[in-house]
Every structure is written in structure tokens, then in C-alpha cells.
Amino acid sequence: MKISTLTALQAALSAGKAILNYYNEDDYELGYKEDNTPLTSADLAANTIITEALGKTGIPIISEESPKVPYLERKDWEQCWIVDPLDGTKEFVGRNGEFTVNIALCRLGKPVLGVIYVPLSRELYLGDVEVKAAYKHTLGEGHQLPNEPFAPQHRIYAAKTDTSVLRVLCSRSFRDPQTEAYIRDLQKKHKRVEIIPKGSSIKFCWMAEGKADLYPRFSSIMEWDTAAGQAICEAAGLSVRNIDNGSPIRYNKEDLRTPGFIVSSNDASNSTHP
């Protein structure tokens, strides 16, 4: 296992344990950022743990909770980490358990490694895009990394196309008119459409392990919300594309927002694209 991969896995687990300490004790400070999104002391604690660990790799870091490096400096980076130390802060505050730790390694604008940890359920997802393999582990109470994280028996695969029902993921906390219209259109085209609301990057994980068939998102979010999930989905054989024009989603851009996208299997993309 590459040292950078091992470092990312251990950082995600350590951050997840720290987040749970705040969650279980229901003892954290809550504030709001300039965009009115919540920020807790759990976010900041997890960020410190992850950035200190990843900093030892010598690879630069883009994190939601760290000062942003100017693009004039970032544009020359061949690779970088993209981190969301606590994705789904609204879910954390709402205490529904659907929050994650997201760590991705991007190279020349493409995610090549993704790690997502769901602390409350202790589910660990990882994807290596270069070898096209994704994995899932359910850890013990100690949040210990498995001895063989890339063992074949832990591989996960995207769902095969099923014409009887189309399982569509959507945000638990956000649904815009475009998404509603898109779902209505799907309901006209398919015999049965099942809507599955989920928080945070768990939606990417459900796609990668075959629990859903489609994940559309029309509004933009940030690169740290999607990089790790995209890596895991692509490693599992899925496509993650701009929902408007089908172009690849790129990272470490001057504007760190990710445009609307659609996650689907390659054989389903034609029938489900807007």
C-alpha cells in the first residue's frame, strides 16, 4: 500500500473518532460562516487532525476549513489533497448520523484516490481510480484500519441496470425546482422510480456499492464535497459528469465550485441525461 494511501485512511479514521466524541457528548460550539452554513468545533478538530497528517506527505492541501491558497500558486500543483473534514454538518447538528469525512487525492485535476468514512456507522469506503477498484469495510468499535483494506472480498460494485425500478438519490436537506422537474420526467420514462433522500457524500457511497442507480445534482457545490465521492464512484465503474454538457468534472480550478453533475452507470447515462 502506498504511504499516501495509508496516511489518508488513518487520517480519516482519526478524524471520525474525534467527530464522534463531540457528537456522542452533544458538546460542541456552533457558529456560522459567511455563506450562512454551520461550522462546529467538531469540523475544526477534524480539520486539524487531517491537515497535520496529510501535511507529512509533502502534498499540498485544499480543505474546506483551512485558508485558501491563491490560484496563482495552486495552478502549478501537479497533485493535491482535497478535504472536507466534516461533510454534512447540517446532518451532524440535526443528529441523523449522515455525516462523513472526505479525503481525495487529485492529480492534474482528476481524482485518483478517494476515502470516505461514515463515523457513526463505522463504514469506510475507498476507491483507487487508477486500478478501477472500490472497497467497503465496516469497522469495529475501535475504528481500526483493517489489515488488508484492498482484499478482493471487500470490493464493491455499481448496480447493473434494472428496468423494473430506477433508484434515484437526492439530498436530504436540499431539493431545487430543477431536480423536482427532472424526477417528474424520469417518472414518465420509467415504470417505477424510487426516491432515496440521503445526506452528505453518503450518496456517492450508495451509488458505488450498488444501492442506487442514479444521483443527479443540478446546483453547484464545492470541490471538497465531491472529489472523494467521485473517485470512489469512478473506481467502481460509474461515470461522474457535468449534468449540462456531459464533460468531466475537474478539480483545483480557479473557482473551487463543482458544477451540477450526474452520477450514473455508463449504460444508463443516455437514458437518464436531461
C-alpha positions as CSV (number, residue, x, y, z in Angstrom):
1,M,0.0,0.0,0.0
2,K,1.3,3.5,-0.9
3,I,2.3,5.6,2.1
4,S,0.0,8.4,0.9
5,T,-3.0,6.0,0.8
6,L,-2.3,4.6,4.2
7,T,-1.9,8.2,5.6
8,A,-5.3,9.2,4.1
9,L,-7.0,6.2,5.6
10,Q,-5.6,6.7,9.0
11,A,-6.3,10.4,8.9
12,A,-10.0,9.8,8.0
13,L,-10.4,7.3,10.9
14,S,-8.8,9.5,13.4
15,A,-10.9,12.5,12.4
16,G,-14.0,10.3,12.5
17,K,-13.3,9.2,16.1
18,A,-12.8,12.9,17.1
19,I,-16.0,13.9,15.5
20,L,-17.9,11.2,17.3
21,N,-16.6,12.4,20.7
22,Y,-18.3,15.7,20.1
23,Y,-21.4,14.0,18.6
24,N,-21.9,11.5,21.4
25,E,-21.4,14.0,24.1
26,D,-23.6,16.6,22.3
27,D,-21.0,19.1,23.5
28,Y,-19.7,21.4,20.7
29,E,-19.7,25.0,19.7
30,L,-21.9,26.0,16.8
31,G,-21.3,29.0,14.6
32,Y,-21.9,30.1,11.0
33,K,-19.7,31.0,8.2
34,E,-20.1,33.9,5.8
35,D,-22.3,31.8,3.5
36,N,-24.6,31.0,6.5
37,T,-23.5,27.4,6.6
38,P,-22.9,25.9,10.0
39,L,-19.5,25.4,11.5
40,T,-18.8,23.4,14.6
41,S,-15.8,22.7,16.9
42,A,-16.0,19.2,15.5
43,D,-15.3,20.5,12.0
44,L,-12.3,22.4,13.2
45,A,-10.9,19.5,15.3
46,A,-11.2,17.1,12.4
47,N,-9.5,19.6,10.1
48,T,-6.5,19.9,12.4
49,I,-6.1,16.1,12.6
50,I,-6.3,15.6,8.8
51,T,-4.2,18.5,7.7
52,E,-1.4,17.6,10.2
53,A,-1.4,14.0,9.0
54,L,-1.6,14.8,5.3
55,G,1.0,17.6,5.6
56,K,3.6,14.9,6.3
57,T,3.2,13.6,2.7
58,G,4.5,16.9,1.3
59,I,1.5,17.1,-1.0
60,P,-0.4,20.5,-0.8
61,I,-3.9,20.5,0.7
62,I,-7.2,22.2,-0.2
63,S,-9.5,21.9,2.8
64,E,-12.9,23.5,3.4
65,E,-11.8,24.7,6.8
66,S,-8.3,25.9,6.0
67,P,-7.3,29.3,4.5
68,K,-7.5,29.1,0.7
69,V,-4.3,29.2,-1.3
70,P,-4.4,31.7,-4.2
71,Y,-4.9,30.2,-7.6
72,L,-1.7,31.7,-8.9
73,E,0.1,29.4,-6.5
74,R,-2.3,26.4,-6.9
75,K,-2.3,26.3,-10.7
76,D,1.2,24.8,-10.7
77,W,0.4,22.0,-8.4
78,E,0.6,18.6,-10.2
79,Q,-1.3,16.9,-7.3
80,C,-3.1,17.9,-4.2
81,W,-5.3,16.6,-1.4
82,I,-8.9,17.9,-1.4
83,V,-10.5,17.5,2.0
84,D,-13.9,18.0,3.7
85,P,-13.2,17.2,7.4
86,L,-16.9,17.0,8.2
87,D,-19.2,16.8,5.3
88,G,-22.8,17.1,6.3
89,T,-22.5,19.5,9.2
90,K,-26.3,20.1,9.0
91,E,-26.8,16.3,9.5
92,F,-24.3,16.4,12.4
93,V,-26.2,19.2,14.1
94,G,-29.6,17.5,13.2
95,R,-28.2,14.3,14.7
96,N,-29.3,11.9,12.0
97,G,-25.9,10.4,11.6
98,E,-25.5,11.1,7.9
99,F,-22.2,12.9,8.0
100,T,-18.8,11.9,6.7
101,V,-15.1,12.6,6.4
102,N,-13.9,13.1,2.8
103,I,-10.3,12.9,1.6
104,A,-9.3,12.8,-2.0
105,L,-6.0,12.8,-3.9
106,C,-6.2,14.7,-7.2
107,R,-3.6,14.6,-9.9
108,L,-3.6,17.0,-12.8
109,G,-7.2,17.9,-12.0
110,K,-8.5,14.4,-11.7
111,P,-9.4,12.5,-8.5
112,V,-7.3,9.3,-8.4
113,L,-7.9,8.2,-4.8
114,G,-11.0,8.7,-2.6
115,V,-11.6,7.9,1.1
116,I,-14.9,8.5,2.8
117,Y,-15.6,7.5,6.4
118,V,-19.0,7.5,8.0
119,P,-18.1,7.7,11.7
120,L,-21.5,6.8,13.2
121,S,-21.9,3.5,11.3
122,R,-18.1,3.0,11.1
123,E,-18.4,2.4,7.3
124,L,-15.2,3.0,5.4
125,Y,-15.2,3.5,1.6
126,L,-12.1,3.8,-0.6
127,G,-11.5,3.9,-4.3
128,D,-8.4,3.7,-6.5
129,V,-9.3,5.1,-9.9
130,E,-6.0,4.0,-11.5
131,V,-6.7,0.3,-10.9
132,K,-10.5,0.7,-11.1
133,A,-11.3,-0.9,-7.8
134,A,-13.5,0.3,-4.9
135,Y,-13.9,-1.2,-1.4
136,K,-16.0,-1.0,1.7
137,H,-15.3,-2.0,5.3
138,T,-17.5,-1.9,8.4
139,L,-15.0,-1.4,11.2
140,G,-15.2,-2.4,14.9
141,E,-15.8,-0.1,17.8
142,G,-12.1,0.9,17.9
143,H,-12.2,2.3,14.4
144,Q,-9.2,0.3,13.5
145,L,-8.0,0.1,9.9
146,P,-8.4,-3.5,8.5
147,N,-5.2,-5.5,7.9
148,E,-6.0,-5.9,4.2
149,P,-8.0,-2.9,3.1
150,F,-7.7,-3.9,-0.6
151,A,-8.6,-7.5,-0.1
152,P,-10.8,-8.8,-3.0
153,Q,-13.6,-9.9,-0.7
154,H,-14.2,-6.3,0.3
155,R,-14.7,-4.9,-3.3
156,I,-17.9,-3.1,-4.1
157,Y,-19.5,-2.7,-7.5
158,A,-22.1,-0.4,-9.0
159,A,-25.5,-1.7,-9.7
160,K,-26.4,-3.4,-13.0
161,T,-29.2,-1.7,-15.0
162,D,-32.6,-2.9,-13.7
163,T,-35.5,-1.8,-15.9
164,S,-38.2,-2.6,-13.2
165,V,-37.2,0.2,-10.8
166,L,-34.9,3.2,-11.0
167,R,-33.5,4.2,-7.6
168,V,-32.6,7.9,-7.6
169,L,-30.6,9.6,-4.8
170,C,-31.3,13.2,-3.8
171,S,-30.2,15.5,-1.0
172,R,-32.0,15.1,2.3
173,S,-31.7,18.9,3.1
174,F,-31.8,20.5,-0.3
175,R,-34.2,20.0,-3.3
176,D,-34.4,22.6,-6.1
177,P,-37.1,23.0,-8.8
178,Q,-34.8,21.6,-11.5
179,T,-34.3,18.4,-9.5
180,E,-38.1,18.1,-9.0
181,A,-38.7,18.6,-12.7
182,Y,-36.1,16.1,-13.6
183,I,-37.6,13.5,-11.2
184,R,-41.0,14.0,-12.8
185,D,-39.5,13.4,-16.2
186,L,-37.9,10.2,-15.0
187,Q,-41.3,9.1,-13.6
188,K,-42.7,9.4,-17.1
189,K,-40.0,7.4,-18.7
190,H,-39.6,4.5,-16.2
191,K,-42.1,2.1,-14.8
192,R,-41.2,2.8,-11.2
193,V,-38.9,5.5,-9.7
194,E,-37.8,5.2,-6.1
195,I,-36.5,8.4,-4.5
196,I,-33.9,7.9,-1.8
197,P,-33.0,11.0,0.3
198,K,-29.5,10.9,1.9
199,G,-27.2,13.5,3.5
200,S,-23.6,14.3,2.7
201,S,-21.3,12.2,0.4
202,I,-23.1,9.0,1.5
203,K,-25.0,9.4,-1.8
204,F,-21.8,8.7,-3.7
205,C,-21.1,5.7,-1.5
206,W,-24.6,4.2,-2.1
207,M,-24.0,4.6,-5.9
208,A,-20.6,2.9,-5.6
209,E,-21.9,-0.1,-3.7
210,G,-25.0,-0.7,-5.9
211,K,-27.7,0.6,-3.6
212,A,-28.9,3.2,-6.1
213,D,-28.9,3.7,-9.9
214,L,-28.7,7.5,-10.4
215,Y,-27.6,10.6,-8.5
216,P,-28.4,13.9,-10.2
217,R,-27.4,17.3,-8.7
218,F,-28.3,20.5,-10.6
219,S,-26.9,23.2,-8.2
220,S,-23.2,23.7,-7.7
221,I,-21.4,22.7,-4.6
222,M,-17.7,22.8,-3.6
223,E,-14.8,20.6,-4.8
224,W,-14.3,19.1,-1.3
225,D,-17.9,17.9,-1.3
226,T,-17.4,15.8,-4.4
227,A,-13.8,14.8,-5.0
228,A,-13.6,11.8,-2.8
229,G,-17.0,10.6,-3.8
230,Q,-16.2,11.0,-7.5
231,A,-13.0,8.9,-7.1
232,I,-14.9,6.1,-5.3
233,C,-17.7,6.1,-7.9
234,E,-15.3,6.1,-10.9
235,A,-13.3,3.3,-9.2
236,A,-16.5,1.3,-9.0
237,G,-17.1,1.8,-12.7
238,L,-19.5,4.8,-12.6
239,S,-19.5,8.0,-14.6
240,V,-19.5,11.4,-12.9
241,R,-20.2,14.2,-15.5
242,N,-21.3,17.8,-15.8
243,I,-25.1,17.5,-15.8
244,D,-25.5,20.2,-18.5
245,N,-22.9,19.1,-21.1
246,G,-21.5,15.7,-20.1
247,S,-18.0,17.0,-19.6
248,P,-15.7,15.6,-17.0
249,I,-15.6,17.2,-13.5
250,R,-12.2,18.8,-12.9
251,Y,-10.5,19.9,-9.7
252,N,-8.2,22.5,-8.3
253,K,-9.8,25.1,-10.6
254,E,-9.6,28.8,-10.1
255,D,-13.2,28.7,-9.0
256,L,-13.4,25.8,-6.4
257,R,-17.1,25.2,-7.1
258,T,-18.2,22.0,-8.7
259,P,-20.9,22.5,-11.3
260,G,-24.1,20.4,-11.3
261,F,-23.4,16.8,-12.1
262,I,-24.9,13.4,-12.6
263,V,-23.6,10.0,-11.3
264,S,-24.7,7.0,-13.4
265,S,-23.5,3.9,-15.0
266,N,-22.2,4.4,-18.5
267,D,-25.0,2.3,-20.0
268,A,-27.7,4.3,-18.2
269,S,-26.3,7.7,-18.8
270,N,-28.0,8.2,-22.2
271,S,-31.5,7.3,-21.0
272,T,-31.2,9.5,-17.8
273,H,-29.4,12.6,-19.0
274,P,-31.5,15.7,-19.0
